[in-house]
Every structure is written in C-alpha cells, then in structure tokens.
Amino acid sequence: MKRLLALATLSCAMPSYATPYLGADFQYRSVNLRGLNAHVFAKRAPAMNLYGGIMLNDDLAFEVGFHSAKQTKKFPGMSGASLKMKGIHGALVAYYPLTADGKFKALGGAGLAQLRHHARHPAYRLDLSRCVPRLIGGVEYAFTDAIGVRASFVWESAKSMKKKNDQSFNNVYAFGAGLKMVF
C-alpha cells in the first residue's frame, strides 16, 4: 500500500503526457504444491490485486502492484492447512484498441514478480520466496475517461520455487476482474 501511495505522489510530478492510474482486481489464484503432504493444501484461493501505473502514451504503460491470497482447507478433528500467497510485481504493459473510439482495448504485458508463498499444516511447513517472470493478458473497457473495468489472466512461473527435498510450487495462474481509475 505504501508503494501505491508513493506512486500516486510521484504521479503529481510527472510530465503532462504521462497519465497515472490505479486499479483493484478481485482474483482467483491457482497453484499446486508438490512434494510431501501436498494433497492437504487447497489448490485455489481468492485474492486481491492492487496496482498502479503510468500510461507513457496511448499504447504503453509501466505498472506495479501487490497481490495477496489466503485459503484454508479444514479437516475433521484437526486444525486446517493454510496456503498464503503474496507478492509484488512490475510489468511493461502494451494496449491495442479493439474499437474505433479506443474504449475497448486488449492488453498484454511482461515483467517480474517477487512471490512469497507460505504453506502451513500442523506437521508441515513450507516457506518460499523468489523473483519470477510474469505475463499478463486481458481486456479493458473505459466507461468514461476516468473510470473503466479490466478483466485479466496472469501467469507467474513459480517452478523455480523449490526446496532441496523437491517440495515446490507449480506455476501460478490468476484470473481477475476489477475497476481502474485514470487521473
């Protein structure tokens, strides 16, 4: 949140051609844990994604954000197994207008994400953190010059998040939709 506030503050000092924006998406994140006791953890979790960016022109933007997800799987007679996924991300995002008025656009981007995944169970614990590649694709529709909606698909390559005993996370997939405000 502090980073988004800093981004908003910096945007006040940006040249007139750079347009700042903020957004919030509700996401559904999917990840598979491999290794010991992997079956006890939920594979999907609801998440919140907060992001902000600078439109460098009509077709290109730089975007940073934060996401957080948590899911607990309960078992009869014992405490549950929880999976937490948090991360920050940055990407260069390109836009392509799909309509003549430019209100409906396709988007695609590439960047990096610093992921932190925590898996907890009474007899098992796994904490992994890694910087991984991130791809985003989706569509946006602008209701006005200031307010729009976004639907997106995100892929993060979490296969490099491994421990020595082959406990690891597979790739992360996220589907989301939310609001975007342009300033």
DAQUI-V371536 format. One record per residue. RES is the residue in one letter. SS is DSSP state (hx for helix, st for strand, lp for the rest). PSI is psi in radians with two decimals (none if undefined). Layout:
# DAQUI-V371536
RES | SS | PSI
RES | SS | PSI
This chain:
# DAQUI-V371536
M | lp | -0.68
K | hx | -0.65
R | hx | -0.66
L | hx | -0.67
L | hx | -0.70
A | hx | -0.70
L | hx | -0.75
A | hx | -0.68
T | hx | -0.78
L | hx | -0.55
S | hx | -0.44
C | lp | -0.45
A | lp | 0.08
M | lp | 2.67
P | lp | 2.83
S | lp | -0.47
Y | lp | -0.29
A | lp | 2.10
T | st | 2.09
P | st | 2.70
Y | st | 2.74
L | st | 2.63
G | st | 2.83
A | st | 2.24
D | st | 2.50
F | st | 2.21
Q | st | 2.82
Y | st | 1.89
R | st | 2.44
S | st | 2.26
V | lp | 2.52
N | lp | 2.30
L | st | 2.36
R | st | 2.63
G | lp | -2.81
L | lp | 2.23
N | lp | 0.40
A | hx | -0.53
H | hx | -0.29
V | hx | -0.12
F | lp | 2.54
A | lp | 2.54
K | lp | -0.26
R | st | 2.62
A | st | 2.45
P | st | 2.61
A | st | 2.82
M | st | 2.35
N | st | 2.07
L | st | 2.34
Y | st | 2.79
G | st | 2.73
G | st | 3.11
I | st | 2.08
M | st | 1.96
L | lp | -0.55
N | lp | -2.91
D | lp | -0.33
D | lp | -0.07
L | st | 2.40
A | st | 2.71
F | st | 2.29
E | st | 2.44
V | st | 2.73
G | st | -3.13
F | st | 2.41
H | st | 2.67
S | st | 2.35
A | st | 2.58
K | st | 2.37
Q | st | 2.37
T | st | 2.33
K | st | 2.09
K | st | 2.59
F | st | 2.50
P | lp | 2.28
G | lp | 0.11
M | st | 2.86
S | st | 2.80
G | st | 3.02
A | st | 2.20
S | st | 2.59
L | st | 2.12
K | st | 2.35
M | st | 2.12
K | st | 2.75
G | st | 2.79
I | st | 2.66
H | st | 2.71
G | st | 2.52
A | st | 2.69
L | st | 2.14
V | st | 2.26
A | st | 2.52
Y | st | 2.54
Y | st | 2.06
P | st | 2.34
L | lp | -0.24
T | lp | 2.81
A | lp | -0.59
D | lp | -0.13
G | lp | 0.19
K | lp | -0.51
F | st | 2.07
K | st | 2.56
A | st | 2.62
L | st | 2.61
G | st | 2.49
G | st | 2.88
A | st | 2.54
G | st | -2.67
L | st | 2.67
A | st | 2.39
Q | st | 1.84
L | st | 2.51
R | st | 2.00
H | st | 2.32
H | st | 2.16
A | st | 2.20
R | st | 2.39
H | st | 2.67
P | lp | -0.53
A | lp | 0.23
Y | st | 2.47
R | st | 2.37
L | st | 2.13
D | st | 2.11
L | st | 2.47
S | st | 2.33
R | st | 2.63
C | st | 2.17
V | st | 2.76
P | st | 2.64
R | st | 2.33
L | st | 2.51
I | st | 2.50
G | st | 2.70
G | st | -2.85
V | st | 2.68
E | st | 2.56
Y | st | 2.25
A | st | 2.01
F | lp | -0.74
T | lp | -3.06
D | lp | -0.34
A | lp | -0.39
I | st | 2.35
G | st | 3.14
V | st | 2.70
R | st | 2.42
A | st | 2.31
S | st | 2.79
F | st | 2.32
V | st | 2.41
W | st | 2.26
E | st | 2.24
S | lp | 1.53
A | hx | 0.13
K | hx | -0.39
S | hx | -0.07
M | lp | 1.50
K | st | 2.65
K | lp | 2.96
K | lp | -0.54
N | lp | 0.43
D | lp | 0.38
Q | lp | 2.23
S | st | 3.00
F | st | 2.50
N | lp | -3.07
N | lp | 2.62
V | st | 2.32
Y | st | 2.41
A | st | 2.34
F | st | 2.36
G | st | 2.87
A | st | 2.57
G | st | -2.94
L | st | 2.63
K | st | 2.32
M | st | 2.27
V | st | 2.38
F | lp | none
